[in-house]
Amino acid sequence: MDATITIKELFSFVMYLLGIGLLFYLIMLAKNINKVVLKARQVVEEHEKQIGNTLKELPEIMANTNNITDNISHITDDTKELIEKVSPEIDDILSNASSISGKVDTTSEKVLDSIDLVTESVSEAAFAIEENVRSISDYVHLVLEIIDIIRNTLKRK
């Protein structure tokens, strides 16, 4: 069997196949869309009361949202004004804190120097007292020896 196929016939055959494939795809798409619509309808039917209540409360919710937005806007404006008013005072506070910090540093250095000086003075005084106690001990020892010599001399006479 010999049959000749022209390009036009081949092109028509391919187009019919593509058309059939597209038709099959559209049928599957319609079937899936139908399933989604049925599920959506089922969800809407199950939650019909809640959806109705929400739709009834929606204007009130929107009004509350607008009020909240207005309040936030006022709070933001008030905060900006407060920051602008307080900003110079904060700079002054920071400069005062820096000044106080510098004064505390110099005062602590002076206190440490004074403590070192007092420590040295007390140490020197303690050494001097120790030296004097040794000297007094030596003097007392000498006086006792002199008394012994005098006593011994008096006993011999």
C-alpha positions as a Markdown table, in Angstrom:
| # | Residue | x | y | z |
|---|---|---|---|---|
| 1 | Met | 0.0 | 0.0 | 0.0 |
| 2 | Asp | 1.5 | 3.2 | -1.1 |
| 3 | Ala | 0.0 | 6.5 | 0.0 |
| 4 | Thr | 1.5 | 9.8 | -0.3 |
| 5 | Ile | 1.1 | 12.4 | 2.4 |
| 6 | Thr | 1.4 | 16.0 | 1.6 |
| 7 | Ile | 2.8 | 18.5 | 4.0 |
| 8 | Lys | -0.6 | 20.1 | 4.2 |
| 9 | Glu | -2.2 | 16.8 | 5.3 |
| 10 | Leu | 0.7 | 16.2 | 7.8 |
| 11 | Phe | 0.3 | 19.7 | 9.2 |
| 12 | Ser | -3.5 | 19.2 | 9.4 |
| 13 | Phe | -3.0 | 15.8 | 11.2 |
| 14 | Val | -0.6 | 17.4 | 13.7 |
| 15 | Met | -3.0 | 20.3 | 14.3 |
| 16 | Tyr | -5.9 | 17.8 | 14.9 |
| 17 | Leu | -3.7 | 16.0 | 17.5 |
| 18 | Leu | -2.8 | 19.3 | 19.2 |
| 19 | Gly | -6.4 | 20.3 | 19.1 |
| 20 | Ile | -7.5 | 16.9 | 20.7 |
| 21 | Gly | -4.7 | 17.4 | 23.3 |
| 22 | Leu | -5.8 | 20.9 | 24.1 |
| 23 | Leu | -9.4 | 19.8 | 24.3 |
| 24 | Phe | -8.4 | 17.0 | 26.7 |
| 25 | Tyr | -6.4 | 19.5 | 28.8 |
| 26 | Leu | -9.4 | 21.9 | 28.9 |
| 27 | Ile | -11.7 | 19.1 | 30.0 |
| 28 | Met | -9.3 | 18.3 | 32.8 |
| 29 | Leu | -8.9 | 21.9 | 33.7 |
| 30 | Ala | -12.7 | 22.4 | 33.8 |
| 31 | Lys | -13.0 | 19.2 | 36.0 |
| 32 | Asn | -10.4 | 20.6 | 38.5 |
| 33 | Ile | -12.1 | 24.0 | 38.5 |
| 34 | Asn | -15.4 | 22.3 | 39.2 |
| 35 | Lys | -13.8 | 20.5 | 42.2 |
| 36 | Val | -12.4 | 23.7 | 43.6 |
| 37 | Val | -15.8 | 25.5 | 43.1 |
| 38 | Leu | -17.6 | 22.7 | 44.9 |
| 39 | Lys | -15.2 | 22.8 | 47.8 |
| 40 | Ala | -15.4 | 26.6 | 48.0 |
| 41 | Arg | -19.2 | 26.3 | 48.0 |
| 42 | Gln | -19.1 | 23.7 | 50.7 |
| 43 | Val | -16.8 | 25.9 | 52.9 |
| 44 | Val | -19.1 | 28.9 | 52.3 |
| 45 | Glu | -22.2 | 26.8 | 53.3 |
| 46 | Glu | -20.5 | 25.4 | 56.4 |
| 47 | His | -19.3 | 28.9 | 57.6 |
| 48 | Glu | -22.2 | 30.9 | 56.3 |
| 49 | Lys | -23.1 | 32.4 | 59.7 |
| 50 | Gln | -19.6 | 33.4 | 60.5 |
| 51 | Ile | -19.1 | 35.0 | 57.1 |
| 52 | Gly | -22.4 | 36.9 | 57.5 |
| 53 | Asn | -21.4 | 38.1 | 61.0 |
| 54 | Thr | -18.0 | 39.2 | 59.7 |
| 55 | Leu | -19.5 | 41.1 | 56.8 |
| 56 | Lys | -21.9 | 42.8 | 59.2 |
| 57 | Glu | -19.0 | 43.8 | 61.6 |
| 58 | Leu | -16.8 | 44.9 | 58.8 |
| 59 | Pro | -17.8 | 48.5 | 58.8 |
| 60 | Glu | -17.2 | 48.7 | 62.6 |
| 61 | Ile | -13.9 | 47.0 | 62.1 |
| 62 | Met | -12.9 | 49.5 | 59.4 |
| 63 | Ala | -14.0 | 52.4 | 61.7 |
| 64 | Asn | -11.9 | 51.1 | 64.5 |
| 65 | Thr | -9.0 | 50.6 | 62.2 |
| 66 | Asn | -9.4 | 54.3 | 61.1 |
| 67 | Asn | -9.5 | 55.4 | 64.7 |
| 68 | Ile | -6.4 | 53.4 | 65.5 |
| 69 | Thr | -4.6 | 54.9 | 62.5 |
| 70 | Asp | -5.6 | 58.4 | 63.6 |
| 71 | Asn | -4.4 | 57.8 | 67.1 |
| 72 | Ile | -1.1 | 56.4 | 65.9 |
| 73 | Ser | -0.7 | 59.5 | 63.7 |
| 74 | His | -1.3 | 61.8 | 66.7 |
| 75 | Ile | 1.0 | 59.8 | 68.9 |
| 76 | Thr | 3.7 | 60.0 | 66.2 |
| 77 | Asp | 3.3 | 63.7 | 65.9 |
| 78 | Asp | 3.4 | 64.2 | 69.6 |
| 79 | Thr | 6.5 | 62.1 | 69.9 |
| 80 | Lys | 8.2 | 64.1 | 67.1 |
| 81 | Glu | 7.4 | 67.3 | 69.0 |
| 82 | Leu | 8.6 | 65.9 | 72.3 |
| 83 | Ile | 11.8 | 64.8 | 70.7 |
| 84 | Glu | 12.4 | 68.2 | 69.1 |
| 85 | Lys | 11.8 | 69.9 | 72.5 |
| 86 | Val | 13.9 | 67.5 | 74.5 |
| 87 | Ser | 16.8 | 67.2 | 72.0 |
| 88 | Pro | 18.6 | 70.4 | 73.2 |
| 89 | Glu | 18.2 | 69.4 | 76.8 |
| 90 | Ile | 19.6 | 66.0 | 76.1 |
| 91 | Asp | 22.6 | 67.6 | 74.5 |
| 92 | Asp | 23.0 | 69.8 | 77.7 |
| 93 | Ile | 22.6 | 66.7 | 79.9 |
| 94 | Leu | 25.2 | 64.8 | 77.9 |
| 95 | Ser | 27.7 | 67.7 | 78.1 |
| 96 | Asn | 27.0 | 68.0 | 81.9 |
| 97 | Ala | 27.5 | 64.3 | 82.3 |
| 98 | Ser | 30.8 | 64.6 | 80.4 |
| 99 | Ser | 31.9 | 67.5 | 82.5 |
| 100 | Ile | 30.9 | 65.6 | 85.7 |
| 101 | Ser | 32.8 | 62.6 | 84.5 |
| 102 | Gly | 35.9 | 64.7 | 83.9 |
| 103 | Lys | 35.6 | 66.2 | 87.4 |
| 104 | Val | 35.2 | 62.8 | 89.0 |
| 105 | Asp | 38.3 | 61.6 | 87.2 |
| 106 | Thr | 40.4 | 64.5 | 88.4 |
| 107 | Thr | 38.9 | 64.2 | 91.9 |
| 108 | Ser | 39.6 | 60.5 | 92.0 |
| 109 | Glu | 43.2 | 61.2 | 90.9 |
| 110 | Lys | 43.6 | 63.7 | 93.7 |
| 111 | Val | 42.0 | 61.3 | 96.3 |
| 112 | Leu | 44.4 | 58.6 | 95.2 |
| 113 | Asp | 47.4 | 60.9 | 95.4 |
| 114 | Ser | 46.2 | 62.0 | 98.9 |
| 115 | Ile | 45.8 | 58.4 | 100.0 |
| 116 | Asp | 49.3 | 57.6 | 98.7 |
| 117 | Leu | 50.7 | 60.7 | 100.6 |
| 118 | Val | 48.8 | 59.7 | 103.8 |
| 119 | Thr | 50.0 | 56.1 | 103.5 |
| 120 | Glu | 53.6 | 57.2 | 103.1 |
| 121 | Ser | 53.3 | 59.6 | 106.1 |
| 122 | Val | 51.8 | 56.9 | 108.3 |
| 123 | Ser | 54.4 | 54.4 | 107.2 |
| 124 | Glu | 57.2 | 56.9 | 107.9 |
| 125 | Ala | 55.6 | 57.7 | 111.3 |
| 126 | Ala | 55.4 | 54.1 | 112.2 |
| 127 | Phe | 59.1 | 53.6 | 111.3 |
| 128 | Ala | 60.0 | 56.7 | 113.3 |
| 129 | Ile | 58.0 | 55.4 | 116.3 |
| 130 | Glu | 59.7 | 52.0 | 115.9 |
| 131 | Glu | 63.1 | 53.7 | 115.9 |
| 132 | Asn | 62.2 | 55.8 | 119.0 |
| 133 | Val | 60.9 | 52.7 | 120.8 |
| 134 | Arg | 64.3 | 51.0 | 120.1 |
| 135 | Ser | 66.1 | 54.2 | 121.3 |
| 136 | Ile | 63.9 | 54.3 | 124.5 |
| 137 | Ser | 64.6 | 50.6 | 125.0 |
| 138 | Asp | 68.3 | 51.3 | 124.7 |
| 139 | Tyr | 68.1 | 54.2 | 127.1 |
| 140 | Val | 66.1 | 52.2 | 129.6 |
| 141 | His | 68.7 | 49.4 | 129.3 |
| 142 | Leu | 71.5 | 51.9 | 129.8 |
| 143 | Val | 69.7 | 53.4 | 132.8 |
| 144 | Leu | 69.2 | 50.0 | 134.3 |
| 145 | Glu | 72.9 | 49.2 | 133.8 |
| 146 | Ile | 73.9 | 52.4 | 135.5 |
| 147 | Ile | 71.6 | 51.6 | 138.4 |
| 148 | Asp | 73.1 | 48.2 | 138.6 |
| 149 | Ile | 76.6 | 49.7 | 138.6 |
| 150 | Ile | 75.6 | 52.2 | 141.3 |
| 151 | Arg | 74.0 | 49.4 | 143.4 |
| 152 | Asn | 77.0 | 47.2 | 143.0 |
| 153 | Thr | 79.3 | 50.0 | 144.0 |
| 154 | Leu | 77.1 | 50.9 | 147.0 |
| 155 | Lys | 77.0 | 47.2 | 148.1 |
| 156 | Arg | 80.8 | 47.1 | 148.1 |
| 157 | Lys | 81.3 | 50.0 | 150.3 |
